Amino acid sequence: MDRPDQPQNPKVLRIAIIGAPNAGKSTLSNQLLGRKVFPVSKKVHTTRCKAQGVVTYEDTQLVTHVWLTCLHLSFRHKLEEAMLTDPWDSMKHADLVLVLVDVSDHWTRNCLSQEVLKCLFQFPHIPSVLVLNKVDLLKKKYVLLELVTELTEGIVNGKNSSSGLVTEAQGPKPHECRDLKDRKGWPRFQEIFMLAALTGEEVDTLKRYLLMQAKPGPWEFHSRVLTSQSPQEICDNIIREKILEYLPLEVPYGVTQVTELWEEGPSGELVIVQNLLVPRKSHMMMLIGKRGTVISRIAQEAGQDLMNVFLCDIRLNGLK
């Protein structure tokens, strides 16, 4: 709610983080922020909020937008129509685009998704950076060089990656924007980073690069702000992450979260009461688990994550 506190010479960089589901967009954003404020799960469509992360360092502010750009929706995972258009809206305001690729996924790592390519071709004037994520899970490191060649079409920052010769940057032709099925990569990446967002390996290298790319401009958020999400939204998302983690198949997507109480307790702790509503009795039994083991684990882990976010004691009740 605070107005931005402007330093003497403020700088800002608006970053759109795009990529296929489970590429690690939220994990990377959390690492850049230094605190977990975005939900992370192996299931698709974990991040459904239209939130921003805010990194403030000295006179520079990085504003990250984590967006779902590769959706591959099935009948089980229909998202709101607004969520389908928001990635395009966020690209219009971005100063830089981070394209994340999960190099541990043998099925998707050899080419950029169609939705990612559409974004890049639609906004070729916005600088873009290729981020190869989960390199710690890759046993054969030479594969990274092959992926770089395929995903960049052999051109990085206007230079041929094999010969080092300068290549004139060609803008996308009209027919290329329509016929993307034969395209695997993007020849306009300015830089390439290889990292492991989950462990934080080489994330600081990327962060330093982003800070150097910032341009003079007014801050959008107060230096104390970490995210545009409200505390209640952060709470809902973290609990939802645990539900996705511990419930099978499509079951977690039918759970409705209802917060009944949000107040400060007698000892200064944050007291949260949230009910989980499910459409079927069988789903309720899965949510509770044998002798209440599943719901207890969800409450315990969500409570611990919330303590790390809000830096105070949390009493999480009412999960049922």
Residue pairs with C-beta under 8 A, 6 or more apart in sequence:
2 222
2 224
2 225
3 222
4 218
4 219
4 220
4 221
4 222
4 223
5 219
5 222
5 223
6 218
6 219
7 58
7 59
7 219
8 59
9 59
9 216
10 59
10 60
10 61
10 216
10 217
10 218
10 219
11 59
11 60
11 61
11 214
11 215
11 216
11 217
12 60
12 61
12 62
12 63
12 95
12 214
12 215
12 217
12 218
12 219
12 220
13 60
13 61
13 62
13 63
13 95
13 96
13 210
13 211
13 213
13 214
13 215
14 63
14 65
14 93
14 94
14 95
14 96
15 62
15 63
15 64
15 65
15 94
15 95
15 96
15 97
15 98
15 210
16 65
16 67
16 87
16 90
16 91
16 94
16 96
16 97
16 98
16 126
17 25
17 28
17 29
17 64
17 65
17 66
17 67
17 98
17 100
18 25
18 67
18 69
18 70
18 87
18 97
18 98
18 99
18 100
18 116
18 119
19 25
19 69
19 70
19 99
19 100
19 101
19 102
19 113
19 116
20 70
20 100
20 101
20 102
20 105
20 108
20 113
20 116
21 44
21 45
21 68
21 70
21 71
21 72
22 42
22 44
22 102
22 105
23 100
23 101
23 102
23 133
24 100
24 102
24 133
24 134
24 197
24 198
25 47
25 66
25 67
25 100
26 38
26 39
26 40
26 46
26 47
26 66
27 40
27 197
27 198
28 98
28 100
28 131
28 133
28 195
28 197
28 203
29 38
29 53
29 64
29 66
30 36
30 37
30 38
30 40
30 53
31 197
31 200
31 203
32 53
32 55
32 62
32 64
32 203
32 206
32 207
32 210
33 53
33 54
33 55
33 64
33 226
33 227
34 55
35 226
35 308
35 309
36 238
36 305
36 308
36 309
37 51
37 53
37 226
37 227
37 229
37 234
37 309
38 47
38 49
38 51
38 53
38 66
38 227
38 237
39 46
39 47
39 237
39 238
39 240
39 241
39 244
40 46
40 241
41 241
41 244
41 245
42 245
43 244
43 245
43 252
44 72
44 77
45 68
45 71
45 77
45 79
46 240
46 241
46 244
47 66
47 68
47 237
48 68
48 79
48 83
49 229
49 233
49 237
50 82
50 83
50 86
51 66
51 227
51 228
51 229
51 233
52 63
52 64
52 65
52 227
52 228
53 63
53 64
53 66
53 226
53 227
54 61
54 62
54 63
54 64
54 220
54 221
54 225
54 226
54 227
54 228
55 61
55 62
55 63
55 64
55 207
56 62
56 219
56 221
56 223
56 225
57 211
60 211
60 214
61 214
61 219
61 220
61 221
61 223
62 207
62 210
62 211
62 214
63 220
63 221
65 90
65 94
67 86
67 87
67 90
68 79
68 83
68 86
68 87
69 87
69 113
69 115
69 116
69 119
70 113
70 114
70 115
70 116
71 79
71 84
71 115
73 79
76 250
76 253
77 250
77 253
87 115
87 119
88 119
88 122
91 97
91 119
91 122
91 123
91 126
92 123
94 123
94 126
95 126
95 127
95 213
95 215
96 126
96 127
96 128
96 129
96 210
96 213
97 119
97 120
97 123
97 126
97 127
97 128
97 129
98 128
98 129
98 131
99 112
99 116
99 120
99 128
99 129
99 130
99 131
99 186
99 189
100 131
100 133
101 108
101 109
101 112
101 130
101 131
101 132
101 133
101 147
101 151
102 108
102 109
102 133
102 134
103 109
103 132
103 133
103 134
103 135
103 137
103 138
103 143
103 144
103 147
104 134
104 137
104 138
109 147
110 147
110 150
110 151
110 184
111 150
111 151
111 183
111 184
111 185
112 120
112 151
112 183
112 184
112 185
112 186
114 180
114 181
117 180
117 183
117 186
118 177
118 180
120 128
120 186
120 188
121 172
121 176
121 177
121 180
122 177
124 171
124 172
124 188
127 190
127 213
128 186
128 188
128 189
128 190
129 189
129 190
129 191
129 192
129 193
129 209
130 148
130 151
130 152
130 186
130 189
130 191
130 192
130 193
131 192
131 193
131 194
131 195
131 206
132 144
132 147
132 148
132 192
132 193
132 194
132 195
133 195
133 196
133 197
134 196
134 197
134 198
135 141
135 144
135 194
135 195
135 196
135 201
136 196
136 198
136 199
136 201
137 196
138 144
144 194
148 156
148 161
148 192
149 161
149 162
150 184
150 185
151 184
151 185
151 186
151 189
152 161
152 185
152 186
152 187
152 189
152 192
153 184
153 185
153 186
153 187
154 160
154 161
154 162
154 187
155 161
155 167
155 187
155 188
156 189
156 190
156 191
156 192
157 189
157 190
157 191
158 166
158 167
158 168
158 169
159 165
159 166
159 167
160 166
160 167
167 187
169 187
169 188
170 187
176 183
191 209
193 202
193 205
193 206
193 209
194 202
195 201
195 202
195 203
195 205
195 206
196 202
197 203
221 228
227 234
229 237
231 262
231 310
232 259
232 262
234 306
234 309
235 259
235 262
235 272
235 274
235 306
236 257
236 259
236 274
238 302
238 305
238 306
238 309
239 257
239 274
239 276
239 298
239 302
239 319
240 252
240 255
240 257
241 302
241 305
242 297
242 298
242 301
242 302
243 252
243 255
243 276
243 287
243 298
244 252
246 289
246 294
246 297
246 298
247 255
247 283
247 286
247 287
247 294
248 286
251 278
251 283
251 286
251 287
254 278
254 279
254 280
254 283
255 276
255 277
255 278
255 283
255 287
256 276
256 277
256 278
257 274
257 275
257 276
257 277
258 274
258 275
258 276
258 277
259 272
259 273
259 274
260 273
260 274
260 275
260 318
261 271
261 272
261 273
261 317
261 318
262 270
262 271
262 272
262 273
263 270
263 271
264 270
264 271
265 271
265 315
267 313
268 312
268 313
269 312
269 313
269 314
269 315
270 306
270 310
270 312
270 313
270 314
270 315
271 315
271 317
272 306
272 314
272 315
272 316
272 317
272 318
273 317
273 318
274 316
274 318
274 319
275 318
275 319
275 320
276 287
276 319
276 320
278 284
278 287
286 294
287 294
287 295
288 294
288 295
288 320
289 295
289 296
289 297
295 319
295 320
298 319
299 316
299 319
302 316
303 314
303 315
303 316
306 314
306 316
307 313
307 314
